[in-house]
């Protein structure tokens, strides 16, 4: 969840909790999403059904948000 929160901050959807400012760093957001996808691949078969569902939904949500953030950025 910490990585997902960082991705959302990097997409400028919420303010950075440290600075209170919103900023876009879509490259950083993409890297975080890639790390979560890699984590999902590497832990396949070693997660409970609930953990798998949460991770799958989290990755999907972040990917959709990322596409929308790219569209906003032009």
C-alpha positions in Angstrom: 0.0 0.0 0.0 2.9 2.3 0.7 4.1 1.9 -2.9 0.6 2.5 -4.2 0.3 5.7 -2.2 3.7 6.9 -3.6 2.4 6.2 -7.1 -0.7 8.3 -6.6 1.3 11.2 -5.2 3.6 10.9 -8.2 0.7 11.2 -10.5 -0.3 14.4 -8.8 -3.7 13.1 -7.6 -3.0 13.9 -4.0 -0.6 16.3 -2.3 2.7 15.0 -1.1 2.3 14.4 2.7 5.7 16.0 3.4 5.5 19.1 1.3 1.7 19.5 1.0 2.2 20.2 -2.7 0.9 18.4 -5.7 3.4 17.5 -8.4 3.6 15.2 -11.4 6.4 12.8 -11.9 4.9 10.3 -14.2 8.2 8.5 -14.8 8.4 7.8 -11.1 4.8 6.6 -11.0 5.5 4.3 -13.9 8.5 2.8 -12.1 6.5 2.2 -9.0 3.8 0.5 -11.0 6.4 -1.7 -12.7 7.8 -2.7 -9.3 4.3 -3.7 -8.1 3.9 -5.8 -11.4 7.2 -7.4 -10.8 6.3 -8.1 -7.1 3.1 -9.7 -8.4 5.0 -11.9 -10.8 7.7 -13.0 -8.3 5.2 -13.9 -5.6 2.9 -15.9 -7.8 1.8 -19.0 -6.0 3.0 -17.7 -2.6 0.0 -15.4 -1.8 -3.4 -16.1 -0.3 -6.4 -15.6 -2.6 -7.2 -12.4 -0.7 -3.7 -11.1 -1.1 -3.8 -11.9 -4.8 -7.1 -10.1 -5.3 -5.9 -7.0 -3.4 -2.7 -6.8 -5.4 -4.4 -7.4 -8.8 -7.0 -4.7 -8.1 -4.3 -2.3 -6.9 -2.2 -2.8 -10.0 -5.2 -2.4 -12.3 -6.4 0.7 -10.5 -2.9 2.3 -10.7 -2.6 1.4 -14.4 -5.9 3.1 -15.1 -5.0 6.2 -13.1 -1.7 6.3 -14.9 -3.3 6.3 -18.3 -5.6 9.1 -17.2 -2.7 11.1 -15.8 -0.8 10.7 -19.1 -3.9 12.0 -21.0 -4.1 15.0 -18.6 -0.4 15.8 -19.1 -0.9 15.8 -22.9 
